[in-house]
Amino acid sequence: MSGVLLALLLLPLIGSIFTFLWKNNKFSNDVALGFSLAQMFLGFYALAYFNFGPTVDGPLQYEINIPFSHFLRSSLHFGIDGLSMVMLILTNILVPLIILSSFNEKRCYSNKFYGLILLMQFGLIGVFTSLDGLVFYGFWEITLIPIWFICGLWGQDDQKLKFTTKFFVFTFVGSLFMLAGLIFVYNHSASFALMDLYHANLNSTEEVFVFWFIFVAFAVKFPIFPFHNWQADTYTFAPTQGSMLLSGIMAKMAVFGLLRYLLPITPHAIAGTSGGIVLMLCVFTVVFGGLVALIQNDSKRIIAYSSLSHIGLIAAGIFASALLTLNGSFSIEGGQGAIIQAFAHGINVVGLFYCADILFKKFKTRDIRKMGGLASVAPKFAVLFMIILFGSLGVPLTNGFIGEFILIKSIYDYSIILGVISGLTMILAAGYLLRFYGKAMFGKGDESVLSSVKDISGIEFSVLASLAVFVIVMGIFPQSLLEVVNNSLKLIYSSLV
């Protein structure tokens, strides 16, 4: 069924080119939405016929392998296992909702804007399906180009280009470190093929070198402290759709990269001091992000630091299970929690950024101290905002609960102290998110402003209601994600020993 995978790869690229060439800006959003919806349905078709068993160490149901360069020992090798499938579905769900969220906005060169979003989707699909190190790096870099233009050209402040350039420099330099690490592994293996990289002939010292070079790229993309300096400013001054793409999907490239590449390639480095150092950095990121979010008054910065905290927990869970496995207690719980939480975080953070955008349009400010009383005039928005907020809080029967619980448990199983510290994320999140919601919805609002405010539009309701459905359905049926990804996680963690 290589045709399905080929279609999944090429449809966003074709849509991007078509939208770029579409001369009528008025309907370019409809064209882009049409391509993204077709991609979403194609993704669900692939999921419906997906065989949960095969993993990347053998023939895959959806696979393409075309020789690319005998000199470089690389090929255009793509395939879908359980890990790839989860990331594909998340991407293909969020992109049409992100496009739809912009329908009430008027912007110049809208065909270019939507074409760049679809180009971004093309790069993301390539990252999540690549089974060759060089191809993986190529698509990793492709995603950087459209997001730089989206944030730099359509951002919300005069300084947008400054902050977008900082993001570009951080990410590009980090990517060069990853390329250096992959080339080093390639020089000690048969080819750039994924399984050859897994079996590279590296000693312990070389693994430590490779570990830190590749980790830097992923740490920037998450980001993890101290590689987070670009994040809050970029998320704040990017257009809402740019913030959604960065936090909802692009950060998941690092989750995918840790599991697909870093853990299986560098097990001895993780077993040494490197794994423990990174785990402590991740736990520190959890607390740091939550504490900084508590003192923020800008709605987008609150969400940015909330995302930093949640992403830190995801990375911590991945390394906790890796260290448990290397210590003789085989565990994939951290990986399971990471996948569930990555999917949930993508849904929730896109919803939160959209809610922040709606609040900005109604109050003409991002300062939550100048908001208030919206629940009385916008009850539909208040309810949907609350559901998405509960998902981010990890309230039981929402999508954020089970993943957060598994992650904290896996960290606790490795270290009681780190587990307790990681658990602070629940308390801190309650503090900053309920403060955000309380001030916006129930604070003392300006009556002259509230008198002219209406409830959300049909488009806004459609986007938020769709996200709210995923919050609830995933909270009730989290097992469905685990069934898709379990075999892939067993292969990844068993490769450590």
N, C-alpha and C positions, 0 to 999 in steps of 0.2 A: 504493500500500500504506500509505496514511495510517492505516488501522485498526490496523496493527501498532504504529506509533509512538504512537497514542493509547492503546492498551492498555499499552504500556511506561510511559507517563507516569502513567496513572490507577490501575493495579493497586496500586502501593505506597500511594497515598493511600487507596484503598478498604480495603486491608488494615490501614492504620493506624487508620482510623475503626472498622472492625469489631473490631479488637483492643482499642481503647479501650473499646468498649461491651461487650466480652465480660466477663461478670460472674464467671465461674469462673476465678480466678487459677491454679488448678492446671493448666489446659490452655491457658493463653494462649500459652505458648511453642510448643506444637504448632501453634496457629492461625497465629502469626507465621511459623513455619518453613514452613508450607504455602504461605502467600502469597509468601514470598521464593523458595521453590523454583519456584513457578509463574512468577515473574518471571525467574528464571535460565533456565528452559527456553524462555521466550518470547524472551529475549535471544539464546540460541543459535539459535533458529529464524530470527530476523532476520539473524543472521550467516550462516547457511547459504544464504540467498537474497540476500545482499548483493552489489550490483554495485560493485566496487572503483573504478570509473572516475570517476563524478560527484563534483564538489566543490561547496562552498557558493556559487560564483559562477554556478551554473546550476541547473536543475531537479534535485531529489534524488529518489531512489527512495522514501525514507521522508520525508515532509514534510507539515506542517500549517501553513496560513497563514490566520488568521482576523483580520479587521480589529478592532482593539481601541479605538483612540482617534484620530480624525482631528485633534483639537485637539493632541494630543501627537505626532502622526505616528508612532504605534507600533502594532504588531500582535502577536498571539499567534502568532509564527512559530517553528516548531520543525523541525529536520531532522537527519538522520544522515548524516555523511560518514565517511571513514575514521578521523579523529581522534576524533570522537564515539563511533564504534563500539568502539574500543579501551577508552575510559573506561567505556562502558556495560557491557562484558563484565567488566571488572575489578570494578566496583561490584556487578554481579549475581552474581559468583562469591563475593565476600567477605561480603556481607550474610548469606546463609544460614549460612555457616561461623561468622560472629560470633554469630549467634543460637544456633546449635548449641553453641558453646563455653560458653554460660551454663546449659546444661541441668542441670548438677550443682549449681547454686547455688540457694539459697533466698533470695528477697528480697520485701519487701513491695511491694504495688501492681505486681506483675509485668506485669499487662496494660498499665499505663501505660508501663512501661519498654520493652516490645516495640513498643507503638504508636508511641513516640517514635523507635525505630530505623527503623521503616518510614516514618515521616514524614521522617526524615533521608534515606532512600533516595529518596523522592519529590523532595525538594529537589535532591539530587545529579543525578538523571536530568534534571531541568529545567535545571540549569546546563550539563550536557554536551550538551544538544540545542538550547538557545536560539540563535536567529539574529536576535535583536533585543536591542539594548543595554539597554533598560529592563527587558525580561523577564529577561535575564541577571542584572541587579542584583537583581531581585525574588527570584529563586530562590537567589541567593547569600546573601541575608539569611535566607531561609526555613531554610537549613541551620543557621544559628546558633542558632535557637530550641531545637530538640530536643537538640542536643549540650550546650547550657548546662544544661538540666534533667537530662540523663543524668549529666553530671559533677557537677553541684551537689547532686543529691538522693541519688545512689547511689555517691558517691565513697568512698574508703577511709580518710579521716582527718578529724579535727575541723576542720581548716583547708581542707577541700575547697572550701567555698563562697568563701573568700577567693581562692584561686588560680583558680577557675573564673570568678569575677567579673573578675579581672585579664585572663584570656583573652578574656572577652566585651568588655571595654572596648577592648583592643588591636584586636580584630577589627572591632568596630562602627565605631570611629573610622577605621580603615583603609578600611572599606567606604564611609564618607562621602566620603573623599578620592577614591575611585574614582568615586562618583556625580557628584561635582563635575567630574571630568575628562571623564566620558561626556557630561554636559550641555553642557560647553564644546564638545566635538566635535560634538554634535547641533546646536548653534547655528550651526555652520559647514558643515552638511550638509543633505541633503534630508529625512532622517528618522532614526529610531533603528535602521532596518534595517542589518544587519551590513555589507552591501556599500556602503551609503551612508556609513557611518562610515569604511570603508576609503578612500573617495574624498572625504573632507571637505577643504574648502579651508583648510588651515592653513599658516602660514608657519613657518620654522624655530624662531623664538622661542616661538611658541604650541605647537609640538610638544614642546619641552622641558618646558614647563609641564604639558602633558597627560601626558607620559611619567612624570614624577615623581609626579603625583597618582595615576595608575592603578597605577604600580609599587608604591607604598606598601601598597596593599591586598593585592597578591600577595606582597610581601615579608613581610608579617605572617603570611599564611596558610601560606607554605612551612614555617618562617620562614627569613629570611636575616639575618645579622648586619647592623646592630645591632637588628633588630626581633624578636629571638628570646627576649626576656626572659621571656615567658609560658610558653614551650614545656615546659621540663623539669619545672617544678612541676605544670603541668596534666596532662602525660602520667603523672607519678608518682602523683598522688593521684586521678586519674579511675578509675572502675571499669575493669576490663580491657577490657570491650567498648567503653567510651568511648575508651580509648587506641588501640584497634584502628581505630575509625572515624576518629579524628583523624589518625593517622599513615598508615593504610593507604589511605584514600580521600579524606579532606577536603583533605589537602595536595596531592593531584593536581588539585584545582580550580585551584590557582595555576599548575601546569604547563600545564593546558589554557588558562587565561586569558592567559598569556604568549604562547602560540602563536596562539590564536584572535583576541585583541584587541590586545595591546600592540605586538607586532612589526609587523603590517600597518598600524596606525594611526599609529605614530610612527617611521618609518624614518629621517628626517633627524635626530631627536634621538639615535637609537642611533648613527648615523654620526658624530655629534659626540662630545663628551666623555662624555655620559651613558652610552652603551653600555660604554665602557672602564671607567668608574668602577664600574658595576654588576658587570661581569665580575670586577674585582679584589675586590669585596665577596663575590662568590660563592666565589671561590677561597679567600679568607680564611676563609669559613664552613666550607669543607671541612676545612682544617687545624685551625681553632679547635674544631670539633665533635669531631674525632678526638682532639686532645690532652686536652680536658676529659673525654672518655669514658675515657681511660686511667687517670685518677685517681679514678674513681667506684667506690664499693663497693655502692651500691644498684642492684639488677638492672634496675629500670625506668629509672633515670636513665642507666645505660649505654646502653640501647636508645634513649632519647630523644636523647642527644647523638650516637649513631651515626646516627640518622635525620637529624639536623641536618646532619651531614657529607655523607651521601649525597644529600640534597636539594640542598645547595649545589653538588655536582658536576653534578646534572641541570640546574640553572639556568645554571651556567657553560657547559655544552655548548651550550645554546640560544643564548646570546649570542655565543659564539665563532663559531658558524656564521653568525649574522646579520652579525657584523663582517667575516668572510671574504667573504660575499656582497656586502656594501656596498663592500668594497675591490676588487671585480672578480673574485674567485675563487668563483664560485657553489658553495655547499655546503649540503646538507641533512643532513650526517652528524651534526651536533650535535642536530638535531631527531630523527633516527632513534634515536640513542643515548638521548636523553631519554625517548622513548616506551617503548622497551624497558626502560630502567632504572626508569621510573615504575611500569610494570606489575610488574616483578620486585620492586621495593622494596615495593609494596603487599602482595604475597604474603609476602615474607620478614619484614617488620616485624610483620605480624599473627601470623605463626608465632612470632616471638621474644617478643612480648608474652604469647602464650598459654603458651609455655614458662616465662616468668618467673612467671606466675600459678600454674602447676603446681608450680614450685619453692617458691613462697611457701606454698602449701597443705601441702606435705610438710615444710618446715623451719620454718614459722611465722615467717619473717623474709625480708626482701629483701636483707639484708647477705650478699654472696657469701662473706665471710670466715668466716661461721658455717655454711656449707654444706659438703658434701663426701661422696664415696663413693657417690653415687647410682647410678652406672653398674653397680655390683655387684648392686643389688637391683631396678633398673628398666632392664633392657637394651633393651626396645622404645622406651622414652622416650629413652634415650641415643642410639640410632641415628637416630630421627626428628629429634631436636634437632640432631644433627650435620649431617644433610642440609640442614636449614633454615639452620643456621649457615654451612655452606659456600656456600650461595646468597648470603648477605649478604657473605661474604668475596670473592665473585667468582671462585671456583675454576672452572677450565675444565670444561665440560659441565654447569654449573649455570646457572640463569637470570640470575645477577648478573654473569657473565663478559663476555658480548658487549656489553651495554649500557655497562658501565664502560669497556671497552676502546675502544669508539667515542667515548665522551665525552672520555676523556683524549686520544685521537688528535686530535679536533677542536680541543681547546684547544691542544694542541701545535702543530698546523698554524697557528694564529693567533699564538701566542707560545711559544717553546721554554721560556722561564723559567716562565711560568704553567703550561705543560703538565707540567713536571717537578715543580713544587710540588703540582699537582693529583694527580699520581701517588702522592704520599705517603699518599693515602687508603687504598691497598692495604696499606701497611706498618702504618699506624696501626690499621686495622680488624683486622688479624691480631693486633696487640698486645692490644686491649681485648676482642675477642670470644673469642679462645683463652684468655685469662686468665679470663674469665667461665665458659666451658665447663669449663676445667680444674679450677677451684676447686669448681664445683658437682658435677661428675661424678667427679673423681678425687682431690679433696682429702681430707684426713683428716676423716672424718665422725664424728659422735657415734653410737657403737654403740647406745646406748639409743633414739635416734631412728630409726636405720636398721632396727633390728629390727622396728619396727612399720610401716615404709613398704612399700607395695605398688607394683607397676608401674601404668602408666596405665590408666584405665578404658576401656570400649568407646567412649564418646563422645569422650574425649580422643584416643584412637587414631584415630578416624574423622576428626577435624578435622586433626590433625597429618599423618596419612597423605595426606589430600587435598592439603594444602599442599605436602608433599614431592613428590607426583606432578607438580605444576605446576613445582616447582623443577627437576626433572630433564627433563621434557618440553620446557619452554621453553628449557632449556640446549642441548638437542639440535636443536630446530627453531625457532630464533629468527626465521627468514626469514618465517614465517607472519604475524607481527605487522607486519613491514616491508611486506609486500604489501598489507595492509589500509590502511596509513597513508601510503604514499609519495606518492600523488597530492595528498593534502591538504597535505603538507609542501612539495611543489614549488610549489603555489599560494601558500602563506604566504611562503616565502623569495623567490620570484620577485616578489612584490608589494613587496619592499624596494627593487628597482632600477627 
